[in-house]
Amino acid sequence: MAGSVRGVDHGPVGGGSLAGPNDDEVSAALTAGLLVAFAPTQAQRLKRLRVVLITQAALAADLHALADRGALAVPNGRLRVPNCRPLLALGLWLGAAPGASSPAA
């Protein structure tokens, strides 16, 4: 056997290897490729999420200001809102009893 010592094959003379990339190299290349492919999309999603959160915070601040001024009427002691998102905050700001608010059906 050319290039072997005591029956151990060391590959070609000179110590090089003819084997392809190992699993770690393939995984690293695949991970880097996916990062490059999906990074722009994820950055756009984060930008949109930031805009949505800023908008929600502004709406909540406006609603809180209306509640503080007494501009929100609570007929019959029941607070009705179009969806359940502001229920807890409005109940707290308006001093409503627990269970005295519900989303409009």
Secondary structure, DSSP 8 states (H G I E B T S, - for coil): -TTEETTEE-SSTTS-------HHHHHHHHHHHHHHHHHHHHHHHHHHHHHHHHHHHHHHHHHHHHHHHT-S--GGG-EEESSSTTHHHHHHHHT--TT-EEE--
